[in-house]
Amino acid sequence: MEFVHYVAPSYKQDELFAKANEVYGEGAVFPYANGFFVATDDPTSEVSTKIGIRDGSVGSGVVLRVTTYNGRAPADLWEWLAKGLA
């Protein structure tokens, strides 16, 4: 998978998370904080469209492409990010 995106929902977080799992599969979606990461070859605009943010059909929020990362987080997040950005 080429890109990792972070979805920061502002409305209907649970519905957006469920839609992302439906579209991309559970292994490609990782919940974190108030949003979730998605690993896919799709650009941010396509992620937004496929999970129902662009047209508001599922919820609202912002999709950000992750290019670098640093910080302190649980080990399972670091492992997932390493796979997603490999």
PyMOL commands that place a pseudoatom at each C-alpha (Angstrom):
pseudoatom trace, name=CA, resn=MET, resi=1, chain=A, elem=C, hetatm=0, pos=[0.000, 0.000, 0.000]
pseudoatom trace, name=CA, resn=GLU, resi=2, chain=A, elem=C, hetatm=0, pos=[1.422, 3.278, -1.054]
pseudoatom trace, name=CA, resn=PHE, resi=3, chain=A, elem=C, hetatm=0, pos=[-0.334, 5.922, 1.063]
pseudoatom trace, name=CA, resn=VAL, resi=4, chain=A, elem=C, hetatm=0, pos=[-1.530, 6.262, 4.627]
pseudoatom trace, name=CA, resn=HIS, resi=5, chain=A, elem=C, hetatm=0, pos=[-4.281, 8.774, 5.320]
pseudoatom trace, name=CA, resn=TYR, resi=6, chain=A, elem=C, hetatm=0, pos=[-5.698, 10.035, 8.597]
pseudoatom trace, name=CA, resn=VAL, resi=7, chain=A, elem=C, hetatm=0, pos=[-9.439, 10.677, 8.668]
pseudoatom trace, name=CA, resn=ALA, resi=8, chain=A, elem=C, hetatm=0, pos=[-10.464, 13.295, 11.226]
pseudoatom trace, name=CA, resn=PRO, resi=9, chain=A, elem=C, hetatm=0, pos=[-14.268, 13.056, 11.414]
pseudoatom trace, name=CA, resn=SER, resi=10, chain=A, elem=C, hetatm=0, pos=[-16.326, 16.008, 12.561]
pseudoatom trace, name=CA, resn=TYR, resi=11, chain=A, elem=C, hetatm=0, pos=[-19.721, 14.289, 12.248]
pseudoatom trace, name=CA, resn=LYS, resi=12, chain=A, elem=C, hetatm=0, pos=[-20.774, 10.612, 12.328]
pseudoatom trace, name=CA, resn=GLN, resi=13, chain=A, elem=C, hetatm=0, pos=[-17.392, 9.153, 13.296]
pseudoatom trace, name=CA, resn=ASP, resi=14, chain=A, elem=C, hetatm=0, pos=[-18.705, 5.610, 13.820]
pseudoatom trace, name=CA, resn=GLU, resi=15, chain=A, elem=C, hetatm=0, pos=[-20.476, 5.558, 10.463]
pseudoatom trace, name=CA, resn=LEU, resi=16, chain=A, elem=C, hetatm=0, pos=[-17.364, 6.792, 8.646]
pseudoatom trace, name=CA, resn=PHE, resi=17, chain=A, elem=C, hetatm=0, pos=[-15.213, 4.177, 10.376]
pseudoatom trace, name=CA, resn=ALA, resi=18, chain=A, elem=C, hetatm=0, pos=[-17.682, 1.428, 9.411]
pseudoatom trace, name=CA, resn=LYS, resi=19, chain=A, elem=C, hetatm=0, pos=[-17.774, 2.636, 5.798]
pseudoatom trace, name=CA, resn=ALA, resi=20, chain=A, elem=C, hetatm=0, pos=[-13.957, 2.714, 5.615]
pseudoatom trace, name=CA, resn=ASN, resi=21, chain=A, elem=C, hetatm=0, pos=[-13.842, -0.880, 6.888]
pseudoatom trace, name=CA, resn=GLU, resi=22, chain=A, elem=C, hetatm=0, pos=[-16.446, -1.873, 4.300]
pseudoatom trace, name=CA, resn=VAL, resi=23, chain=A, elem=C, hetatm=0, pos=[-14.571, -0.188, 1.435]
pseudoatom trace, name=CA, resn=TYR, resi=24, chain=A, elem=C, hetatm=0, pos=[-10.953, -0.924, 2.355]
pseudoatom trace, name=CA, resn=GLY, resi=25, chain=A, elem=C, hetatm=0, pos=[-11.153, -3.951, 4.652]
pseudoatom trace, name=CA, resn=GLU, resi=26, chain=A, elem=C, hetatm=0, pos=[-10.431, -4.172, 8.364]
pseudoatom trace, name=CA, resn=GLY, resi=27, chain=A, elem=C, hetatm=0, pos=[-6.677, -4.679, 7.940]
pseudoatom trace, name=CA, resn=ALA, resi=28, chain=A, elem=C, hetatm=0, pos=[-6.378, -1.397, 6.037]
pseudoatom trace, name=CA, resn=VAL, resi=29, chain=A, elem=C, hetatm=0, pos=[-8.132, 0.699, 8.700]
pseudoatom trace, name=CA, resn=PHE, resi=30, chain=A, elem=C, hetatm=0, pos=[-6.712, 1.493, 12.133]
pseudoatom trace, name=CA, resn=PRO, resi=31, chain=A, elem=C, hetatm=0, pos=[-8.680, 3.472, 14.761]
pseudoatom trace, name=CA, resn=TYR, resi=32, chain=A, elem=C, hetatm=0, pos=[-6.713, 6.132, 16.623]
pseudoatom trace, name=CA, resn=ALA, resi=33, chain=A, elem=C, hetatm=0, pos=[-7.767, 9.014, 18.871]
pseudoatom trace, name=CA, resn=ASN, resi=34, chain=A, elem=C, hetatm=0, pos=[-10.982, 10.511, 17.491]
pseudoatom trace, name=CA, resn=GLY, resi=35, chain=A, elem=C, hetatm=0, pos=[-10.396, 9.283, 13.957]
pseudoatom trace, name=CA, resn=PHE, resi=36, chain=A, elem=C, hetatm=0, pos=[-8.693, 6.516, 12.035]
pseudoatom trace, name=CA, resn=PHE, resi=37, chain=A, elem=C, hetatm=0, pos=[-5.910, 5.743, 9.593]
pseudoatom trace, name=CA, resn=VAL, resi=38, chain=A, elem=C, hetatm=0, pos=[-6.514, 4.195, 6.163]
pseudoatom trace, name=CA, resn=ALA, resi=39, chain=A, elem=C, hetatm=0, pos=[-3.804, 2.480, 4.092]
pseudoatom trace, name=CA, resn=THR, resi=40, chain=A, elem=C, hetatm=0, pos=[-4.558, 2.494, 0.364]
pseudoatom trace, name=CA, resn=ASP, resi=41, chain=A, elem=C, hetatm=0, pos=[-3.226, 3.435, -3.052]
pseudoatom trace, name=CA, resn=ASP, resi=42, chain=A, elem=C, hetatm=0, pos=[-6.092, 5.937, -3.373]
pseudoatom trace, name=CA, resn=PRO, resi=43, chain=A, elem=C, hetatm=0, pos=[-5.378, 9.684, -3.185]
pseudoatom trace, name=CA, resn=THR, resi=44, chain=A, elem=C, hetatm=0, pos=[-7.057, 11.711, -0.425]
pseudoatom trace, name=CA, resn=SER, resi=45, chain=A, elem=C, hetatm=0, pos=[-9.850, 12.894, -2.718]
pseudoatom trace, name=CA, resn=GLU, resi=46, chain=A, elem=C, hetatm=0, pos=[-10.769, 9.297, -3.562]
pseudoatom trace, name=CA, resn=VAL, resi=47, chain=A, elem=C, hetatm=0, pos=[-10.738, 8.227, 0.097]
pseudoatom trace, name=CA, resn=SER, resi=48, chain=A, elem=C, hetatm=0, pos=[-13.045, 11.148, 0.875]
pseudoatom trace, name=CA, resn=THR, resi=49, chain=A, elem=C, hetatm=0, pos=[-15.380, 10.154, -1.956]
pseudoatom trace, name=CA, resn=LYS, resi=50, chain=A, elem=C, hetatm=0, pos=[-15.418, 6.412, -1.216]
pseudoatom trace, name=CA, resn=ILE, resi=51, chain=A, elem=C, hetatm=0, pos=[-16.194, 6.752, 2.502]
pseudoatom trace, name=CA, resn=GLY, resi=52, chain=A, elem=C, hetatm=0, pos=[-18.891, 9.384, 1.986]
pseudoatom trace, name=CA, resn=ILE, resi=53, chain=A, elem=C, hetatm=0, pos=[-17.235, 12.582, 3.201]
pseudoatom trace, name=CA, resn=ARG, resi=54, chain=A, elem=C, hetatm=0, pos=[-17.034, 14.464, -0.111]
pseudoatom trace, name=CA, resn=ASP, resi=55, chain=A, elem=C, hetatm=0, pos=[-20.785, 14.387, -0.717]
pseudoatom trace, name=CA, resn=GLY, resi=56, chain=A, elem=C, hetatm=0, pos=[-21.725, 14.181, 2.970]
pseudoatom trace, name=CA, resn=SER, resi=57, chain=A, elem=C, hetatm=0, pos=[-23.702, 10.969, 2.446]
pseudoatom trace, name=CA, resn=VAL, resi=58, chain=A, elem=C, hetatm=0, pos=[-22.062, 9.223, 5.418]
pseudoatom trace, name=CA, resn=GLY, resi=59, chain=A, elem=C, hetatm=0, pos=[-20.531, 12.019, 7.497]
pseudoatom trace, name=CA, resn=SER, resi=60, chain=A, elem=C, hetatm=0, pos=[-18.141, 14.938, 7.472]
pseudoatom trace, name=CA, resn=GLY, resi=61, chain=A, elem=C, hetatm=0, pos=[-14.502, 15.463, 8.268]
pseudoatom trace, name=CA, resn=VAL, resi=62, chain=A, elem=C, hetatm=0, pos=[-11.059, 15.937, 6.779]
pseudoatom trace, name=CA, resn=VAL, resi=63, chain=A, elem=C, hetatm=0, pos=[-8.809, 13.380, 5.081]
pseudoatom trace, name=CA, resn=LEU, resi=64, chain=A, elem=C, hetatm=0, pos=[-5.083, 14.038, 5.459]
pseudoatom trace, name=CA, resn=ARG, resi=65, chain=A, elem=C, hetatm=0, pos=[-2.261, 12.177, 3.734]
pseudoatom trace, name=CA, resn=VAL, resi=66, chain=A, elem=C, hetatm=0, pos=[0.465, 11.090, 6.155]
pseudoatom trace, name=CA, resn=THR, resi=67, chain=A, elem=C, hetatm=0, pos=[3.968, 11.560, 4.765]
pseudoatom trace, name=CA, resn=THR, resi=68, chain=A, elem=C, hetatm=0, pos=[6.041, 11.514, 7.958]
pseudoatom trace, name=CA, resn=TYR, resi=69, chain=A, elem=C, hetatm=0, pos=[5.310, 10.759, 11.571]
pseudoatom trace, name=CA, resn=ASN, resi=70, chain=A, elem=C, hetatm=0, pos=[6.912, 10.960, 14.993]
pseudoatom trace, name=CA, resn=GLY, resi=71, chain=A, elem=C, hetatm=0, pos=[5.763, 10.839, 18.584]
pseudoatom trace, name=CA, resn=ARG, resi=72, chain=A, elem=C, hetatm=0, pos=[4.679, 8.460, 21.306]
pseudoatom trace, name=CA, resn=ALA, resi=73, chain=A, elem=C, hetatm=0, pos=[1.879, 5.963, 20.730]
pseudoatom trace, name=CA, resn=PRO, resi=74, chain=A, elem=C, hetatm=0, pos=[0.999, 2.316, 21.396]
pseudoatom trace, name=CA, resn=ALA, resi=75, chain=A, elem=C, hetatm=0, pos=[3.243, -0.284, 19.725]
pseudoatom trace, name=CA, resn=ASP, resi=76, chain=A, elem=C, hetatm=0, pos=[0.413, -1.637, 17.569]
pseudoatom trace, name=CA, resn=LEU, resi=77, chain=A, elem=C, hetatm=0, pos=[0.038, 1.773, 15.886]
pseudoatom trace, name=CA, resn=TRP, resi=78, chain=A, elem=C, hetatm=0, pos=[3.754, 1.941, 15.042]
pseudoatom trace, name=CA, resn=GLU, resi=79, chain=A, elem=C, hetatm=0, pos=[3.600, -1.585, 13.620]
pseudoatom trace, name=CA, resn=TRP, resi=80, chain=A, elem=C, hetatm=0, pos=[0.535, -0.766, 11.534]
pseudoatom trace, name=CA, resn=LEU, resi=81, chain=A, elem=C, hetatm=0, pos=[2.077, 2.477, 10.217]
pseudoatom trace, name=CA, resn=ALA, resi=82, chain=A, elem=C, hetatm=0, pos=[5.296, 0.682, 9.283]
pseudoatom trace, name=CA, resn=LYS, resi=83, chain=A, elem=C, hetatm=0, pos=[3.304, -1.829, 7.211]
pseudoatom trace, name=CA, resn=GLY, resi=84, chain=A, elem=C, hetatm=0, pos=[1.099, 0.850, 5.648]
pseudoatom trace, name=CA, resn=LEU, resi=85, chain=A, elem=C, hetatm=0, pos=[4.011, 3.046, 4.612]
pseudoatom trace, name=CA, resn=ALA, resi=86, chain=A, elem=C, hetatm=0, pos=[6.267, 0.197, 3.459]
for i in range(1, 86): cmd.bond("trace and resi %d" % i, "trace and resi %d" % (i + 1))
show_as sticks, trace
zoom trace
